[in-house]
């Protein structure tokens, strides 16, 4: 019997200087979307975003 293991993780999103300093960066939003899908597909649970 294979047991599913879930891990709690924090993710770190990096702001690129090319995005400027106005509001939340599009690159940050894109990183969150990609990482959220990856974590859901790999039994990982996001507990915090840095």
C-alpha distance matrix in Angstrom:
0.0 3.8 6.4 9.7 12.7 16.1 19.3 22.8 25.4 29.2 30.8 34.3 36.4 39.6 42.9 44.9 48.6 49.5 48.2 51.0 51.1 51.1 48.2 44.6 44.3 42.9 41.0 39.3 38.3 37.0 35.0 33.4 32.5 31.0 29.0 27.8 26.4 24.8 23.2 21.9 20.4 18.7 17.2 20.4 22.7 26.4 28.1 31.5 33.6 36.2
3.8 0.0 3.8 6.6 9.4 12.9 15.9 19.6 22.0 25.7 27.2 30.6 32.7 35.9 39.2 41.1 44.8 45.7 44.5 47.3 47.4 47.5 44.7 41.0 40.6 39.3 37.3 35.7 34.8 33.4 31.3 29.8 29.0 27.3 25.3 24.3 22.9 21.1 19.5 18.5 16.9 15.0 13.7 16.8 19.4 23.0 24.9 28.2 30.1 32.7
6.4 3.8 0.0 3.8 6.4 9.8 13.0 16.4 19.2 22.9 24.8 28.3 30.6 33.9 37.2 39.4 43.1 44.1 42.8 45.4 45.2 45.3 42.4 38.8 38.7 37.6 35.7 33.7 32.9 31.9 29.6 27.9 27.3 26.0 23.6 22.4 21.5 19.9 17.7 16.7 15.9 13.7 11.6 14.4 16.5 20.2 21.8 25.2 27.4 30.0
9.7 6.6 3.8 0.0 3.8 6.6 10.0 13.4 16.0 19.7 21.4 25.0 27.1 30.5 33.7 35.9 39.6 40.6 39.1 41.8 41.6 41.6 38.7 35.0 34.9 33.9 32.0 30.0 29.1 28.1 26.0 24.1 23.6 22.3 20.0 18.6 17.8 16.3 14.0 12.9 12.4 10.3 7.9 10.8 12.9 16.7 18.5 21.8 23.9 26.7
12.7 9.4 6.4 3.8 0.0 3.8 6.6 10.2 12.9 16.6 18.6 22.1 24.6 28.0 31.3 33.6 37.3 38.6 37.1 39.6 39.3 39.5 36.6 33.0 33.0 32.3 30.3 28.1 27.5 26.8 24.3 22.4 22.4 21.2 18.4 17.3 17.2 15.4 12.6 12.4 12.5 9.6 6.8 8.6 10.7 14.2 15.7 19.0 21.2 23.7
16.1 12.9 9.8 6.6 3.8 0.0 3.8 6.8 9.7 13.3 15.4 19.1 21.5 25.0 28.2 30.7 34.3 35.7 34.1 36.4 35.9 36.0 33.0 29.5 29.7 29.1 27.3 24.8 24.2 23.8 21.3 19.2 19.4 18.6 15.6 14.2 14.7 13.3 9.9 9.9 11.0 8.5 5.0 5.5 7.0 10.5 12.0 15.3 17.6 20.4
19.3 15.9 13.0 10.0 6.6 3.8 0.0 3.8 6.3 10.0 12.4 16.0 18.8 22.1 25.4 28.1 31.6 33.2 31.7 33.9 33.3 33.7 30.9 27.3 27.5 27.3 25.3 22.7 22.6 22.4 19.5 17.5 18.4 17.6 14.1 13.4 14.6 12.8 9.3 10.5 12.1 9.2 6.6 4.8 5.9 8.6 9.7 12.6 14.9 17.3
22.8 19.6 16.4 13.4 10.2 6.8 3.8 0.0 3.8 7.2 10.1 13.7 16.6 20.1 23.2 26.1 29.5 31.3 29.6 31.5 30.6 30.9 28.0 24.6 25.2 25.3 23.5 20.5 20.6 20.9 18.0 15.7 17.2 17.0 13.3 12.4 14.6 13.3 9.7 11.2 13.6 11.4 9.0 5.9 4.7 5.9 6.0 9.1 11.7 14.2
25.4 22.0 19.2 16.0 12.9 9.7 6.3 3.8 0.0 3.8 6.6 10.0 13.1 16.4 19.6 22.5 25.9 27.8 26.3 28.2 27.4 28.0 25.3 21.8 22.2 22.5 20.4 17.5 18.0 18.3 15.1 13.2 15.2 14.8 11.0 11.0 13.5 12.0 8.8 11.4 13.7 11.6 10.4 6.7 5.9 5.1 5.7 7.2 9.0 11.0
29.2 25.7 22.9 19.7 16.6 13.3 10.0 7.2 3.8 0.0 3.8 6.8 10.0 13.3 16.4 19.5 22.6 24.7 23.2 24.8 23.8 24.6 22.0 18.7 19.1 19.9 17.9 14.7 15.6 16.4 13.2 11.4 14.2 14.1 10.5 10.9 14.1 13.0 10.4 13.2 15.7 14.2 13.5 9.7 8.4 5.6 5.5 4.7 5.7 7.3
30.8 27.2 24.8 21.4 18.6 15.4 12.4 10.1 6.6 3.8 0.0 3.8 6.5 9.9 13.1 16.0 19.3 21.2 19.8 21.7 21.1 21.9 19.6 16.1 16.0 16.6 14.3 11.3 12.6 13.1 9.6 8.4 11.5 11.2 7.9 9.3 12.5 11.4 9.8 13.0 15.2 14.1 14.4 10.8 10.1 7.1 8.3 6.5 4.9 6.0
34.3 30.6 28.3 25.0 22.1 19.1 16.0 13.7 10.0 6.8 3.8 0.0 3.8 6.5 9.9 12.8 15.9 18.1 16.9 18.7 18.1 19.4 17.5 14.3 13.9 15.0 12.4 9.6 12.0 12.6 9.1 9.0 12.6 12.3 9.7 11.8 14.8 13.8 13.0 16.3 18.2 17.3 17.9 14.4 13.8 10.7 11.4 8.7 5.9 4.6
36.4 32.7 30.6 27.1 24.6 21.5 18.8 16.6 13.1 10.0 6.5 3.8 0.0 3.8 6.7 9.6 12.9 14.8 13.3 15.3 15.1 16.3 14.6 11.2 10.3 11.3 8.7 6.0 8.9 9.5 6.4 7.2 10.8 10.8 9.3 11.6 14.5 14.0 14.1 17.0 18.8 18.6 19.7 16.4 15.8 12.6 13.8 10.9 7.3 6.2
39.6 35.9 33.9 30.5 28.0 25.0 22.1 20.1 16.4 13.3 9.9 6.5 3.8 0.0 3.8 6.3 9.5 11.7 10.9 12.7 13.0 14.8 14.0 11.2 9.6 11.1 8.2 6.7 10.4 10.8 8.4 10.2 13.5 13.2 12.3 15.0 17.5 17.0 17.4 20.5 21.9 21.7 23.1 19.9 19.5 16.3 17.3 14.2 10.6 8.5
42.9 39.2 37.2 33.7 31.3 28.2 25.4 23.2 19.6 16.4 13.1 9.9 6.7 3.8 0.0 3.8 6.5 8.6 7.4 9.0 9.3 11.3 11.0 8.8 6.9 9.1 7.0 6.2 10.0 11.0 9.7 11.6 14.6 14.9 14.8 17.1 19.6 19.6 20.3 23.0 24.5 24.7 26.1 23.0 22.3 18.9 19.8 16.5 12.8 10.7
44.9 41.1 39.4 35.9 33.6 30.7 28.1 26.1 22.5 19.5 16.0 12.8 9.6 6.3 3.8 0.0 3.8 5.4 5.7 7.8 9.6 12.0 12.7 11.0 8.2 9.7 7.3 8.4 11.9 12.0 11.2 14.0 16.3 16.2 16.6 19.3 21.3 21.1 22.4 25.1 26.2 26.5 28.3 25.5 25.2 22.0 23.2 20.0 16.3 14.3
48.6 44.8 43.1 39.6 37.3 34.3 31.6 29.5 25.9 22.6 19.3 15.9 12.9 9.5 6.5 3.8 0.0 3.8 5.3 5.8 8.0 11.0 12.8 12.2 9.7 11.7 10.3 11.5 14.8 15.2 14.9 17.4 19.8 19.9 20.4 22.9 24.9 24.9 26.1 28.8 30.0 30.3 32.0 29.1 28.6 25.4 26.3 22.9 19.2 16.8
49.5 45.7 44.1 40.6 38.6 35.7 33.2 31.3 27.8 24.7 21.2 18.1 14.8 11.7 8.6 5.4 3.8 0.0 3.8 5.5 9.0 11.1 13.2 12.8 9.7 10.7 9.7 12.1 14.6 14.6 15.1 17.9 19.6 19.7 20.9 23.4 24.9 25.2 26.8 29.2 30.2 30.9 32.9 30.3 30.0 26.8 28.1 25.0 21.2 19.3
48.2 44.5 42.8 39.1 37.1 34.1 31.7 29.6 26.3 23.2 19.8 16.9 13.3 10.9 7.4 5.7 5.3 3.8 0.0 3.8 6.8 8.0 9.7 9.2 6.1 7.5 7.5 9.5 11.7 12.4 13.3 15.6 17.2 18.0 19.3 21.3 23.0 23.7 25.2 27.3 28.6 29.6 31.3 28.6 28.0 24.7 25.9 22.8 19.0 17.5
51.0 47.3 45.4 41.8 39.6 36.4 33.9 31.5 28.2 24.8 21.7 18.7 15.3 12.7 9.0 7.8 5.8 5.5 3.8 0.0 3.8 5.9 8.8 9.6 7.8 10.2 10.8 11.9 14.2 15.5 16.3 18.2 20.1 21.2 22.2 24.0 26.1 26.8 28.0 30.1 31.7 32.6 34.0 31.1 30.1 26.7 27.4 24.0 20.3 18.5
51.1 47.4 45.2 41.6 39.3 35.9 33.3 30.6 27.4 23.8 21.1 18.1 15.1 13.0 9.3 9.6 8.0 9.0 6.8 3.8 0.0 3.8 6.5 8.2 7.9 11.2 12.1 12.1 14.3 16.5 17.0 18.2 20.5 22.0 22.6 24.0 26.5 27.4 28.1 30.2 32.1 32.9 33.9 30.8 29.4 25.8 26.0 22.5 19.0 17.0
51.1 47.5 45.3 41.6 39.5 36.0 33.7 30.9 28.0 24.6 21.9 19.4 16.3 14.8 11.3 12.0 11.0 11.1 8.0 5.9 3.8 0.0 3.8 6.7 7.4 10.2 12.3 12.2 13.4 15.9 17.2 17.8 19.7 21.8 22.6 23.5 26.0 27.4 28.0 29.7 31.8 33.0 33.9 30.9 29.3 25.7 26.0 22.7 19.3 18.0
48.2 44.7 42.4 38.7 36.6 33.0 30.9 28.0 25.3 22.0 19.6 17.5 14.6 14.0 11.0 12.7 12.8 13.2 9.7 8.8 6.5 3.8 0.0 3.8 6.2 9.1 11.4 10.4 11.0 14.1 15.3 15.3 17.2 19.7 20.3 20.7 23.4 25.0 25.4 26.8 29.2 30.4 31.1 28.1 26.2 22.7 22.9 19.7 16.5 15.7
44.6 41.0 38.8 35.0 33.0 29.5 27.3 24.6 21.8 18.7 16.1 14.3 11.2 11.2 8.8 11.0 12.2 12.8 9.2 9.6 8.2 6.7 3.8 0.0 3.8 6.6 8.5 6.8 7.5 10.7 11.7 11.5 13.6 16.0 16.5 17.0 19.7 21.3 21.7 23.1 25.5 26.6 27.4 24.4 22.7 19.2 19.7 16.6 13.3 12.8
44.3 40.6 38.7 34.9 33.0 29.7 27.5 25.2 22.2 19.1 16.0 13.9 10.3 9.6 6.9 8.2 9.7 9.7 6.1 7.8 7.9 7.4 6.2 3.8 0.0 3.8 5.2 5.1 6.5 8.7 9.9 10.9 12.7 14.5 15.5 16.7 18.9 20.2 21.1 22.9 24.7 25.9 27.1 24.4 23.2 19.9 21.0 17.9 14.3 13.7
42.9 39.3 37.6 33.9 32.3 29.1 27.3 25.3 22.5 19.9 16.6 15.0 11.3 11.1 9.1 9.7 11.7 10.7 7.5 10.2 11.2 10.2 9.1 6.6 3.8 0.0 3.8 5.4 5.1 6.1 8.6 9.9 10.7 12.4 14.2 15.3 16.9 18.4 19.9 21.4 22.9 24.5 26.0 23.7 22.8 19.9 21.6 19.0 15.5 15.6
41.0 37.3 35.7 32.0 30.3 27.3 25.3 23.5 20.4 17.9 14.3 12.4 8.7 8.2 7.0 7.3 10.3 9.7 7.5 10.8 12.1 12.3 11.4 8.5 5.2 3.8 0.0 3.8 5.4 5.0 6.1 8.6 9.9 10.5 12.1 14.0 15.6 16.4 18.0 20.0 21.2 22.4 24.2 21.8 21.3 18.5 20.4 17.8 14.2 13.9
39.3 35.7 33.7 30.0 28.1 24.8 22.7 20.5 17.5 14.7 11.3 9.6 6.0 6.7 6.2 8.4 11.5 12.1 9.5 11.9 12.1 12.2 10.4 6.8 5.1 5.4 3.8 0.0 3.8 5.4 5.1 6.2 8.7 10.0 10.5 12.1 14.4 15.3 16.2 18.2 20.0 20.9 22.2 19.5 18.6 15.4 16.9 14.2 10.5 10.4
38.3 34.8 32.9 29.1 27.5 24.2 22.6 20.6 18.0 15.6 12.6 12.0 8.9 10.4 10.0 11.9 14.8 14.6 11.7 14.2 14.3 13.4 11.0 7.5 6.5 5.1 5.4 3.8 0.0 3.8 5.5 5.2 6.3 8.8 10.0 10.5 12.6 14.4 15.4 16.7 18.6 20.1 21.3 18.9 17.8 14.9 16.8 14.6 11.4 12.4
37.0 33.4 31.9 28.1 26.8 23.8 22.4 20.9 18.3 16.4 13.1 12.6 9.5 10.8 11.0 12.0 15.2 14.6 12.4 15.5 16.5 15.9 14.1 10.7 8.7 6.1 5.0 5.4 3.8 0.0 3.8 5.4 5.2 6.2 8.5 9.9 10.9 12.4 14.2 15.6 16.8 18.5 20.3 18.3 18.0 15.6 18.2 16.4 13.3 14.3
35.0 31.3 29.6 26.0 24.3 21.3 19.5 18.0 15.1 13.2 9.6 9.1 6.4 8.4 9.7 11.2 14.9 15.1 13.3 16.3 17.0 17.2 15.3 11.7 9.9 8.6 6.1 5.1 5.5 3.8 0.0 3.8 5.5 5.2 6.0 8.3 10.1 10.5 12.0 14.1 15.4 16.4 18.1 15.8 15.7 13.2 15.7 13.9 10.7 11.6
33.4 29.8 27.9 24.1 22.4 19.2 17.5 15.7 13.2 11.4 8.4 9.0 7.2 10.2 11.6 14.0 17.4 17.9 15.6 18.2 18.2 17.8 15.3 11.5 10.9 9.9 8.6 6.2 5.2 5.4 3.8 0.0 3.8 5.6 5.2 5.8 8.6 9.8 10.3 12.0 14.1 15.2 16.3 13.8 12.9 10.3 12.7 11.2 8.4 10.4
32.5 29.0 27.3 23.6 22.4 19.4 18.4 17.2 15.2 14.2 11.5 12.6 10.8 13.5 14.6 16.3 19.8 19.6 17.2 20.1 20.5 19.7 17.2 13.6 12.7 10.7 9.9 8.7 6.3 5.2 5.5 3.8 0.0 3.8 5.6 5.2 6.3 8.7 10.1 10.8 12.4 14.4 15.8 14.1 13.7 11.9 14.8 14.0 11.9 14.2
31.0 27.3 26.0 22.3 21.2 18.6 17.6 17.0 14.8 14.1 11.2 12.3 10.8 13.2 14.9 16.2 19.9 19.7 18.0 21.2 22.0 21.8 19.7 16.0 14.5 12.4 10.5 10.0 8.8 6.2 5.2 5.6 3.8 0.0 3.8 5.5 5.4 6.2 8.7 10.2 10.8 12.5 14.6 13.2 13.8 12.5 15.8 15.2 13.1 15.0
29.0 25.3 23.6 20.0 18.4 15.6 14.1 13.3 11.0 10.5 7.9 9.7 9.3 12.3 14.8 16.6 20.4 20.9 19.3 22.2 22.6 22.6 20.3 16.5 15.5 14.2 12.1 10.5 10.0 8.5 6.0 5.2 5.6 3.8 0.0 3.8 5.4 5.0 6.0 8.5 9.8 10.4 12.2 10.1 10.6 9.1 12.5 12.1 10.4 12.5
27.8 24.3 22.4 18.6 17.3 14.2 13.4 12.4 11.0 10.9 9.3 11.8 11.6 15.0 17.1 19.3 22.9 23.4 21.3 24.0 24.0 23.5 20.7 17.0 16.7 15.3 14.0 12.1 10.5 9.9 8.3 5.8 5.2 5.5 3.8 0.0 3.8 5.5 5.3 6.2 8.6 10.0 10.9 9.0 8.7 7.6 11.1 11.4 10.5 13.4
26.4 22.9 21.5 17.8 17.2 14.7 14.6 14.6 13.5 14.1 12.5 14.8 14.5 17.5 19.6 21.3 24.9 24.9 23.0 26.1 26.5 26.0 23.4 19.7 18.9 16.9 15.6 14.4 12.6 10.9 10.1 8.6 6.3 5.4 5.4 3.8 0.0 3.8 5.5 5.2 6.1 8.7 10.4 9.8 10.6 10.6 14.3 15.1 14.2 17.0
24.8 21.1 19.9 16.3 15.4 13.3 12.8 13.3 12.0 13.0 11.4 13.8 14.0 17.0 19.6 21.1 24.9 25.2 23.7 26.8 27.4 27.4 25.0 21.3 20.2 18.4 16.4 15.3 14.4 12.4 10.5 9.8 8.7 6.2 5.0 5.5 3.8 0.0 3.8 5.6 5.2 6.2 8.9 8.3 10.2 10.6 14.3 15.1 14.4 16.8
23.2 19.5 17.7 14.0 12.6 9.9 9.3 9.7 8.8 10.4 9.8 13.0 14.1 17.4 20.3 22.4 26.1 26.8 25.2 28.0 28.1 28.0 25.4 21.7 21.1 19.9 18.0 16.2 15.4 14.2 12.0 10.3 10.1 8.7 6.0 5.3 5.5 3.8 0.0 3.8 5.4 5.1 6.2 4.6 6.4 7.4 11.1 12.5 12.6 15.4
21.9 18.5 16.7 12.9 12.4 9.9 10.5 11.2 11.4 13.2 13.0 16.3 17.0 20.5 23.0 25.1 28.8 29.2 27.3 30.1 30.2 29.7 26.8 23.1 22.9 21.4 20.0 18.2 16.7 15.6 14.1 12.0 10.8 10.2 8.5 6.2 5.2 5.6 3.8 0.0 3.8 5.5 5.6 5.9 7.0 8.8 12.4 14.4 14.9 18.0
20.4 16.9 15.9 12.4 12.5 11.0 12.1 13.6 13.7 15.7 15.2 18.2 18.8 21.9 24.5 26.2 30.0 30.2 28.6 31.7 32.1 31.8 29.2 25.5 24.7 22.9 21.2 20.0 18.6 16.8 15.4 14.1 12.4 10.8 9.8 8.6 6.1 5.2 5.4 3.8 0.0 3.8 6.0 7.7 10.1 12.1 15.7 17.6 17.8 20.7
18.7 15.0 13.7 10.3 9.6 8.5 9.2 11.4 11.6 14.2 14.1 17.3 18.6 21.7 24.7 26.5 30.3 30.9 29.6 32.6 32.9 33.0 30.4 26.6 25.9 24.5 22.4 20.9 20.1 18.5 16.4 15.2 14.4 12.5 10.4 10.0 8.7 6.2 5.1 5.5 3.8 0.0 3.8 5.6 9.0 11.4 14.7 16.8 17.4 19.9
17.2 13.7 11.6 7.9 6.8 5.0 6.6 9.0 10.4 13.5 14.4 17.9 19.7 23.1 26.1 28.3 32.0 32.9 31.3 34.0 33.9 33.9 31.1 27.4 27.1 26.0 24.2 22.2 21.3 20.3 18.1 16.3 15.8 14.6 12.2 10.9 10.4 8.9 6.2 5.6 6.0 3.8 0.0 3.8 6.7 10.0 12.9 15.6 17.0 19.9
20.4 16.8 14.4 10.8 8.6 5.5 4.8 5.9 6.7 9.7 10.8 14.4 16.4 19.9 23.0 25.5 29.1 30.3 28.6 31.1 30.8 30.9 28.1 24.4 24.4 23.7 21.8 19.5 18.9 18.3 15.8 13.8 14.1 13.2 10.1 9.0 9.8 8.3 4.6 5.9 7.7 5.6 3.8 0.0 3.8 6.6 9.4 12.0 13.4 16.2
22.7 19.4 16.5 12.9 10.7 7.0 5.9 4.7 5.9 8.4 10.1 13.8 15.8 19.5 22.3 25.2 28.6 30.0 28.0 30.1 29.4 29.3 26.2 22.7 23.2 22.8 21.3 18.6 17.8 18.0 15.7 12.9 13.7 13.8 10.6 8.7 10.6 10.2 6.4 7.0 10.1 9.0 6.7 3.8 0.0 3.8 6.2 9.3 11.3 14.5
26.4 23.0 20.2 16.7 14.2 10.5 8.6 5.9 5.1 5.6 7.1 10.7 12.6 16.3 18.9 22.0 25.4 26.8 24.7 26.7 25.8 25.7 22.7 19.2 19.9 19.9 18.5 15.4 14.9 15.6 13.2 10.3 11.9 12.5 9.1 7.6 10.6 10.6 7.4 8.8 12.1 11.4 10.0 6.6 3.8 0.0 3.8 5.8 7.5 10.8
28.1 24.9 21.8 18.5 15.7 12.0 9.7 6.0 5.7 5.5 8.3 11.4 13.8 17.3 19.8 23.2 26.3 28.1 25.9 27.4 26.0 26.0 22.9 19.7 21.0 21.6 20.4 16.9 16.8 18.2 15.7 12.7 14.8 15.8 12.5 11.1 14.3 14.3 11.1 12.4 15.7 14.7 12.9 9.4 6.2 3.8 0.0 3.8 7.2 10.2
31.5 28.2 25.2 21.8 19.0 15.3 12.6 9.1 7.2 4.7 6.5 8.7 10.9 14.2 16.5 20.0 22.9 25.0 22.8 24.0 22.5 22.7 19.7 16.6 17.9 19.0 17.8 14.2 14.6 16.4 13.9 11.2 14.0 15.2 12.1 11.4 15.1 15.1 12.5 14.4 17.6 16.8 15.6 12.0 9.3 5.8 3.8 0.0 3.8 6.6
33.6 30.1 27.4 23.9 21.2 17.6 14.9 11.7 9.0 5.7 4.9 5.9 7.3 10.6 12.8 16.3 19.2 21.2 19.0 20.3 19.0 19.3 16.5 13.3 14.3 15.5 14.2 10.5 11.4 13.3 10.7 8.4 11.9 13.1 10.4 10.5 14.2 14.4 12.6 14.9 17.8 17.4 17.0 13.4 11.3 7.5 7.2 3.8 0.0 3.8
36.2 32.7 30.0 26.7 23.7 20.4 17.3 14.2 11.0 7.3 6.0 4.6 6.2 8.5 10.7 14.3 16.8 19.3 17.5 18.5 17.0 18.0 15.7 12.8 13.7 15.6 13.9 10.4 12.4 14.3 11.6 10.4 14.2 15.0 12.5 13.4 17.0 16.8 15.4 18.0 20.7 19.9 19.9 16.2 14.5 10.8 10.2 6.6 3.8 0.0
